[in-house]
Amino acid sequence: MQDFNEQTHLAEALGRLEGASDPRLREVVAALTRHLFAFVQEVEPSEEEWLQGITFLTEVGQKCDEVRQEYILLSDILGVTMLVDYLNHGRAEGGTESSVLGPFYRAGAPACANGASMARESGGEPVLVAGRVFDSSGRPIAGAKLDVWQTAPNGMYEGQDPAQPPFNLRGVFSTDDDGRYAIRTVKPVSYSIPDDGPAGRLLRALGRHSYRPAHIHFIVSAEGYEPVITQLFTDDDECLDSDAVFGVKESLVIHYERAQDGDGSRVSYDFHLTEAA
């Protein structure tokens, strides 16, 4: 039996992990233990403050259901989700930078011909998004898939809004033999992430807003290449430098040019995929 102090207590807590049969689990929990102990030593919370923290995390769990994951939202607003994304996908040279998938992706969007519209109802400023998909050496990739989704002009995704037609503003496009793609849609708008739970309450307590800048989501993939999950952000959005989930990267900011024929706007953007390992 050793005298109880900060060092002996940490050593004992770590020692009790030695029986774990999964070495990765032992590594992760040991790191969590060390950092959690260091956090408590730095902050020195009162017992009342510690209980407040536990109560907050309990409320986060209680807000989760089959369509909402408040813990992911908490991870997003603290910037942790983007850090995990970077550590897993952000180091490939020559490839388009990634961003978070977000909670509104829906598998099974219909295939669309190049130049077709994925807007299945009227409204919003028409936009043509076009470009090419290349490999890391600059060669065009034929048959690459672009799974695309975005908000409607009311700031809601189709899955959130029963009034929208099924798969509105969602579609899967393919590049032609020259790696070209063309997507007709409407200009996206900024919107608030769900802020009626503990994560939103924390944002307000920190003096932060809950808005994301306008963007279009993409999953770009091709056989033999690493897929990229990313977003393209509108360059004049007032939330560009204060995205609630830290998803903006400079290389993903796009400019909407007015079409010469006056029919909406146009965007040109090329994607680059890296070869699969």
Phi and psi in degrees as a GROMACS rama.xvg file:
@    title "Ramachandran Plot"
@    xaxis  label "Phi"
@    yaxis  label "Psi"
@TYPE xy
-100.184  159.041  GLN-2
-60.7603  141.215  ASP-3
-84.2008  121.526  PHE-4
-150.797  -177.509  ASN-5
-61.3277  -40.2745  GLU-6
-73.3031  -45.3236  GLN-7
-67.7017  -34.851  THR-8
-66.4793  -42.9265  HIS-9
-62.6329  -43.6995  LEU-10
-60.2404  -40.7808  ALA-11
-68.1604  -41.9985  GLU-12
-61.5405  -39.8488  ALA-13
-71.3693  -35.9121  LEU-14
-62.6994  -31.4692  GLY-15
-75.3989  -2.06254  ARG-16
-91.2416  -6.89322  LEU-17
-63.4878  -22.5576  GLU-18
-82.706  -2.86902  GLY-19
-64.9516  129.857  ALA-20
-78.8137  -23.6089  SER-21
-95.9949  111.638  ASP-22
-63.9382  -33.649  PRO-23
-67.9207  -41.0471  ARG-24
-61.4674  -43.0578  LEU-25
-61.1573  -42.7957  ARG-26
-62.2767  -45.9132  GLU-27
-67.1343  -46.7712  VAL-28
-68.0671  -34.0059  VAL-29
-64.6736  -43.378  ALA-30
-64.0535  -43.4746  ALA-31
-59.0982  -43.4325  LEU-32
-62.2069  -46.5805  THR-33
-60.7736  -45.6377  ARG-34
-70.2554  -36.5763  HIS-35
-67.2237  -41.3205  LEU-36
-61.9825  -43.4262  PHE-37
-63.3441  -38.7247  ALA-38
-61.1028  -47.6502  PHE-39
-63.5805  -39.9375  VAL-40
-65.8042  -36.6578  GLN-41
-72.1109  -44.8879  GLU-42
-82.9744  -32.3675  VAL-43
49.2721  61.067  GLU-44
-67.874  147.251  PRO-45
-71.5352  164.969  SER-46
-62.0814  -34.4333  GLU-47
-66.9706  -40.8584  GLU-48
-66.7162  -39.1861  GLU-49
-63.1706  -40.2498  TRP-50
-66.0939  -37.2551  LEU-51
-59.8178  -42.5615  GLN-52
-63.3958  -43.4683  GLY-53
-64.417  -40.5855  ILE-54
-62.8497  -41.3356  THR-55
-60.2651  -47.8069  PHE-56
-64.7878  -34.5453  LEU-57
-61.6639  -43.2602  THR-58
-65.6306  -35.5401  GLU-59
-59.5402  -46.8564  VAL-60
-63.7646  -38.109  GLY-61
-68.698  -21.9967  GLN-62
-81.7454  -12.6008  LYS-63
-76.9935  141.804  CYS-64
-147.807  -163.752  ASP-65
-70.1987  -16.9734  GLU-66
-117.939  -6.18818  VAL-67
-132.484  132.708  ARG-68
-122.12  94.1369  GLN-69
-66.5841  -28.1021  GLU-70
-66.835  -37.4252  TYR-71
-64.7105  -41.3942  ILE-72
-60.5926  -41.9063  LEU-73
-63.0441  -43.7994  LEU-74
-59.5041  -39.8493  SER-75
-62.5721  -50.6008  ASP-76
-73.6737  -18.6771  ILE-77
-87.3406  -4.63688  LEU-78
85.5218  2.02481  GLY-79
-73.0458  -37.9425  VAL-80
-59.6426  -43.2448  THR-81
-67.806  -31.7936  MET-82
-66.9599  -43.7389  LEU-83
-61.5196  -42.434  VAL-84
-59.9405  -44.2791  ASP-85
-63.8244  -44.4906  TYR-86
-64.2658  -27.6449  LEU-87
-93.1847  -29.229  ASN-88
-134.283  -6.03183  HIS-89
-94.1927  11.2619  GLY-90
-114.431  4.02546  ARG-91
-75.3877  127.092  ALA-92
-77.9664  134.7  GLU-93
86.0526  -2.97222  GLY-94
-101.471  158.571  GLY-95
-62.388  137.851  THR-96
-68.9188  149.492  GLU-97
-93.3187  167.595  SER-98
-149.271  178.136  SER-99
-69.5242  148.697  VAL-100
-66.3216  -40.0038  LEU-101
81.0976  165.882  GLY-102
-88.1021  0.00614617  PRO-103
-108.53  10.0544  PHE-104
-66.5229  141.442  TYR-105
-135.15  118.997  ARG-106
-70.1779  156.567  ALA-107
91.2574  16.0316  GLY-108
-61.8849  147.264  ALA-109
-69.7448  149.848  PRO-110
-71.3603  139.691  ALA-111
-126.679  141.648  CYS-112
-71.2426  152.074  ALA-113
-54.5689  131.741  ASN-114
86.934  -5.27872  GLY-115
-78.8989  161.628  ALA-116
-96.4207  138.491  SER-117
-99.8439  6.70777  MET-118
-85.8655  115.704  ALA-119
-102.961  16.0785  ARG-120
-151.675  160.666  GLU-121
-80.0362  165.152  SER-122
113.42  148.375  GLY-123
91.9851  163.269  GLY-124
-81.6607  122.224  GLU-125
-61.8729  142.449  PRO-126
-138.883  139.802  VAL-127
-112.014  119.307  LEU-128
-106.878  121.624  VAL-129
-142.775  157.95  ALA-130
170.272  -155.54  GLY-131
-136.68  161.413  ARG-132
-114.884  124.499  VAL-133
-119.518  162.082  PHE-134
-87.0922  -179.091  ASP-135
-68.4155  -14.0906  SER-136
-97.6642  2.543  SER-137
89.0777  9.71207  GLY-138
-86.1376  135.764  ARG-139
-66.948  146.184  PRO-140
-109.732  113.319  ILE-141
-80.1514  144.637  ALA-142
75.0735  13.4868  GLY-143
-67.3843  145.462  ALA-144
-102.175  137.872  LYS-145
-122.543  106.078  LEU-146
-91.0396  116.965  ASP-147
-124.594  140.845  VAL-148
-155.327  156.769  TRP-149
-163.507  176.337  GLN-150
-79.0415  157.792  THR-151
-82.5698  171.858  ALA-152
-59.3365  -19.0182  PRO-153
-85.5443  5.46709  ASN-154
81.6256  12.1319  GLY-155
-119.163  144.53  MET-156
-80.0981  156.15  TYR-157
-55.3051  -37.0224  GLU-158
-69.5844  -17.9655  GLY-159
-89.8375  -20.7541  GLN-160
-121.218  102.466  ASP-161
-61.8127  -19.1061  PRO-162
-75.6656  -18.3551  ALA-163
-82.0438  147.447  GLN-164
-63.1223  152.894  PRO-165
-54.5031  134.505  PRO-166
60.2325  26.9379  PHE-167
-61.8143  134.78  ASN-168
58.0023  38.8526  LEU-169
-138.335  141.489  ARG-170
-172.043  159.043  GLY-171
-117.231  120.316  VAL-172
-113.016  156.089  PHE-173
-126.586  144.623  SER-174
-78.0403  152.168  THR-175
-83.7899  -168.281  ASP-176
-63.3782  -22.5217  ASP-177
-98.6193  12.8087  ASP-178
75.7031  14.6261  GLY-179
-89.1893  147.399  ARG-180
-135.669  158.543  TYR-181
-150.241  128.658  ALA-182
-127.614  123.988  ILE-183
-97.6177  132.851  ARG-184
-154.891  -159.016  THR-185
-123.935  157.669  VAL-186
-66.1903  127.923  LYS-187
-72.4141  163.372  PRO-188
-125.958  160.355  VAL-189
-72.499  158.342  SER-190
-155.756  161.429  TYR-191
-88.4807  135.364  SER-192
-68.6585  162.159  ILE-193
-56.7019  120.188  PRO-194
-124.219  20.0716  ASP-195
-95.3539  12.7728  ASP-196
-123.326  -167.65  GLY-197
-61.8656  -33.0827  PRO-198
-64.5247  -42.6568  ALA-199
-64.7006  -38.0129  GLY-200
-63.0977  -38.6975  ARG-201
-65.1695  -42.4046  LEU-202
-56.3839  -46.8338  LEU-203
-64.6569  -38.8652  ARG-204
-64.6381  -28.938  ALA-205
-89.2553  0.361567  LEU-206
74.289  25.0605  GLY-207
-108.313  153.959  ARG-208
-91.5564  171.054  HIS-209
-109.765  17.8202  SER-210
-94.5684  147.715  TYR-211
-107.317  139.501  ARG-212
-67.0991  155.15  PRO-213
-57.2405  137.468  ALA-214
-159.813  162.777  HIS-215
-119.847  132.756  ILE-216
-88.261  144.754  HIS-217
-138.942  140.53  PHE-218
-118.276  113.354  ILE-219
-108.727  127.707  VAL-220
-145.302  157.148  SER-221
-159.996  149.75  ALA-222
-59.9509  128.923  GLU-223
90.1805  3.13774  GLY-224
-129.161  154.802  TYR-225
-74.422  127.452  GLU-226
-68.6113  154.127  PRO-227
-123.432  129.895  VAL-228
-102.577  121.87  ILE-229
-153.211  -179.305  THR-230
-142.687  148.687  GLN-231
-113.499  125.838  LEU-232
-106.824  140.944  PHE-233
-71.5714  128.043  THR-234
-71.4527  -21.8112  ASP-235
-102.881  14.7953  ASP-236
-74.1119  134.111  ASP-237
-70.0271  -13.5353  GLU-238
-97.7413  7.65378  CYS-239
-58.0585  -37.6264  LEU-240
-94.9837  8.12104  ASP-241
-142.015  32.6523  SER-242
-49.9568  126.722  ASP-243
-59.2471  -23.5946  ALA-244
-115.401  11.7484  VAL-245
64.2349  27.4548  PHE-246
-83.0452  -10.2899  GLY-247
-80.008  134.625  VAL-248
-127.012  145.548  LYS-249
-55.5661  -38.8876  GLU-250
-70.4726  -11.216  SER-251
-102.859  7.30737  LEU-252
-90.9902  129.399  VAL-253
-121.348  157.474  ILE-254
-114.424  131.783  HIS-255
-92.0634  118.225  TYR-256
-97.9201  135.724  GLU-257
-63.7823  133.361  ARG-258
-67.2936  142.555  ALA-259
-63.318  -28.5686  GLN-260
-84.2236  2.21036  ASP-261
80.0921  1.6573  GLY-262
-92.5798  80.0224  ASP-263
76.2455  -148.733  GLY-264
-128.228  167.432  SER-265
-134.694  147.633  ARG-266
-133.134  136.187  VAL-267
-115.95  128.191  SER-268
-151.968  131.65  TYR-269
-105.758  136.338  ASP-270
-101.128  148.646  PHE-271
-128.356  124.797  HIS-272
-106.769  146.739  LEU-273
-100.389  149.604  THR-274
-64.067  141.442  GLU-275
-65.4912  145.388  ALA-276
